[in-house]
Amino acid sequence: MHFTDTVYRNPYWPTFPLLQITQGCTHNSCKFCTMYKGVPFKLQPMEWIEEDLQELAAIVPDAKTIQLLSANPLCMTYDKLAPVLEMIKHYLPKMEHIYAATRVTDLCNKSVEQWRILKDMGLNEISLGVESGDDWTLDRINKGYHAADILEQCAKLDEAGVAYWMTFLNGVAGQEHSAEHALHSAEIFSQCHPMVVGTGGLTLFPGTPLLEEAERGEFTPLTEKEMLIELKTFVEHLSCDCSFITHHTISGTNLTGSDFLGRKEKIVAALQNTIEHGDLDRMAAIRRNKRTL
């Protein structure tokens, strides 16, 4: 298999097999991320993709699921992506579900009808690293798009019937814009129709511009308590009929599961209990020991 750089896969999706169709990240400029630092973006050669599929056909000929890599493989135009999906179906004829994580900007170069066709070819679930629905925050962390773009592109997926996840990055606005980040993100997410809303808490990793700004006093990270307050604000104002997943450092509290709206009051209550009684020092230690996204 031709795995050429950092491999990230959604742990909630089937983790085997994986198929790399791009290298690196087209944007590679988010201030909180170094995952693809020093990795130039390239399309994986079609010969490599076919060789990998031939290998997979020999190992797992009855595979029904597959994840596409790397950072944002759906940046490919329809004319380049469709042949890859056709090749997957040729070598793995029982394929039913093709998964991929990608950026909001990658949705722009495909029409609703093209998304419908890609869905019919098996690409029926994608994950969007949205991070925020607040324009100030999106500019601050250099995401490369705004809230209006999120709404426009997710509407295309809704119309095409492609299921998608949306992520909220807790803490990424710092103390400077925490409330606005939570409120505006909930507002934008609630106007979309994600099957899953996932949240993660910001960790300032070495080599990230955001850590360097924090060290210069230009960015003020949230404390663990402030992170929880921001997350609670986001949840309180979120009104999506979705599943909810969080990667916060909270332990012993069941926040993750389906039927978000049915469980919303319990999630808010659990967050409030942790804010008042949780072992915040332990949670901070867990965050400090993280080494990667």
N, C-alpha and C positions, 0 to 999 in steps of 0.2 A: 504494500500500500504506500502511496506517495503522500505521507504527512510531512509537510515542509517547515512548519513553524508551530507556535503555540496553538494547542488544540483546546477550544472551549466548547462544551456541549451542554445543553439544558439537561440537568439531572432528573427532571420530571418527565422527560420523554424517554422512550426506549434508547438505551445507550449503545446498542450494537445492532446492525453495523453503522459505521460512520463513513461518509464519502466527502472528501475535500474537493471543492470545485473552484475555490479562489484562495489566494494567499494574502494574509494580512488584512488591513482595514482601509477602505477608500478614504475615510476621514482622518482617523488616527490623530486627532487633535483635541479630544475631550480632556479637560484639565485634571480629571480625577483618575485617568486610566493610563497605564504603561504596558498593557497586555501585548500590544503589537509594536512597541517601540523598536525601531531599527529594522522592522520587517517591511520591505517595499511591497506595495500592493501589486498583484498580478492575477490574471486569470490562469487557472490551472490548464495546462495543455490538454486538448481533447484526447490525445493519445494516452496520457496518464489516466484520465478519467475512465476511458474504455478499458485499459489494462486493470485498473482497480475493480471495475465492475465484473470483468472476467474472473478475477480472483474471488470476488464475493460470490459469484454464481457457482463456483466450485465448492465454496465453504458453506454458504447458506442459501441454497437455490430456492428455498421456500420462504425467504424473508418477506414479511408483509409491511415492515416499517424501516425507515432509514432517516438519519439526520444528515443534512448538508452542512458543510463547513467551508470557509473559516469564519471570520468575524461577521461579514455581511454579504453572504453569497448571492442574495437576491438583487444585488446591484447590477447584475447581468441584465442586459436588455432582453426583451421577450425573444427576439430572434436568436440569441445565444443560449438562453435558458431552456427554451422549449426542446431543442435537440438533446440536451442533457437529460431531461425528464423522459424523453422518448427512449433514450439509450438505457436508462434505468429500467423502464418497463420491458425492454427487449431482453435484457440479461436477467432480470428478476421479475418474471411475468406475474407472480402472485402479489406484487407490491400494491398496497392499499393506502398507506399514509407516508407522505414525505414531509419532513419537518425542517424548518430553518429559522435561525435568528437573523435579524436584519435591522437596518436603520429606517427611520421614517422617510428619508430622502430617496431610498431605494424604490419606493413605491411610485415615485413620480413618473418614471419612464415607461409605465405600463397602463393601458386603458382598462376600464372595467371589463370589457369583453375579453381582453387578454388575460386578466386575472381569472375570469370564469373558465377559460380554456385550461389555464395552468392548474386550477382546482380540479377540473375533470381529469387531468393527467396525474393527479395524486397529491399535488401540493395543497393540502387542505388545512394546514395549521402553521402559523408563523409567530415568532416572538419579537416584539418591538422594544428596543431599549430607549423608551421615551424619556425617562428620568424626571421630567417636570412638564407642567403645562403653563408655567409662568414665564413670560417673555424675558423679564429681567434676569431670571435664573438661567434660562437657556442661553442667553448672551454671555452671562458671567462665566459659565463653564464651557462655552464655545461648542455647543452641540451642532450648530450649523442649520437650524431651522427654528420656526416659531410656532406658537399655539395654533394659529390659523392653518398651518401646514399639517399639523397632527389631525385636525378635524377634517380637512379636505381629503387626506390620503386614507384615513380610516373609513370615511364614508364610501370610498371606492371599494374597500374590502367588504364592508357591510353589504353593498349592492351586489357584489360578486359572490357573496356567500362564503368567503374565506374566513375561517376562524383565526382569531389572533389574541395574543397576550399583550399587556401593557405593563411597563415597570415604572415605579416611583422610587427615586433615590432619596431616601430620608437623610436630611442633614446637609445636602449639597449646596444649599443657599447660604449656609452659615447663619450666625446670629443676625447678620445684616438684613436678611429678607426671609426669615424662617416662616412666619405666619402667612405671608403672601404666597410663598412656594407651596405650602400645604393647601391653602384655600383655592388658589387658581388651578392647581393640578387636579384637585377633586372636581372642580367645575368642568374642566376640559375632559377628563376621563369619563365623567358622568354623561357627557354628550355623545360618547362613543358606545360601542357595544362589544367590549372585550369578553372573551370567554373566561379569562383569568386576569386579575390584577395582582401583580407581585410587587413586594417592597423589599428593599435592602437598605442597610444603614451605611453611610459613608465611612470609609476608613482611608486615612491619608497615607498612601504608600510612598516609600522612598522613590524619588525620581519624578513624581508627579508635579506639574506646575502649581496645583492647589496647595500642596504641602509647602512648596517654596514660598508661595504667597503668605501662607499662615506663619511661616518663620520670619517673614518680613513685617508681620503685623497688618497685612492687607486683607486677610481672611480670618474670621473668628469662628473656629469649629464649635459645634454644639456639644454640651456635656451630655452624658447618657440620659439624664433626666430631661433635658431640653429636647433630645432626640425623640423620647417617648411622648412628650407633649406635642411635638410637631406631628408625629405619626398618628396620635389620637385625633388631632384636628383634621388631618387628611381623611381618616376613617369616618369621622362624624359627618363630614360633608360629602362623602362618596355615595352615589346612589345607583351604581351599576348592578344589574342582575347578573352576577358573575360568581366565580370561585375566587378565593382570596388566599394568597400565600405571602408569608413574610420570612425574611432571613435575618431579622433583628437578633441581637444577642440574648433576647429574653429566653429563659429556659423554664420548663415546668408549667407553661401556659399554652393551652391549645388555641392558637389564633388561626391556624391554617385549615382550610377545608372548603367544601362546596356551599352553596346557598348563603352567600355573603349577606344579603338583605335579611334573611331569616335569622342570622346569627349576629347581626351588627351590634345590637345592644349588649350582647355578652362580650363581644370583642372590645367594645369601648370600656365596659366595666372592668375587664381583665387588664387593659392598659392602664386605667386609672388606679387599680389596685397595685400594679407594679410601680407606677410613679410614686405612690405613697409608701409602699412597703417593700419594694424590690431591693435586691442586693446590687445596687448600682456600681459599687466598686468591683464586684466580680464581673459584671457585664462589661465594664470598661477594660478590665484585664483581658477578657476574651477578644475584644476588638483590637487591643494592642498586639495580640499574638497572631492576628490574621496576617497572611503573607501575600495573598492574591485575591483578586475579584472572584 
